[in-house]
């Protein structure tokens, strides 16, 4: 089963799991309130769909290999508090 198909998923902590590639597509996980991908080897841009997750409160992307781009505007416009941790990527 693909994690992105777990529509009732509320919290996903994959910290320090040696994940590579891009941030996994979780746009269908509309109940997700915490996504922790810290300490992996993820690359690519921060996807816009992260801003469409209505329950997202905590997003942790720091200490990855090379994540770039801007934080989706929708994350900053929500009425709830969203904590975003994205610094300290190991970009060369």
Secondary structure, 3 states (H helix, E strand, C coil): CCHHHCCCCCEEECCCCCCEECCCCCCCCCCCCEEECCCCEEEEECCHHHHHCCCCCEEECCCCCEEECCCCHHHHHCCCCCEEECCCCCCC
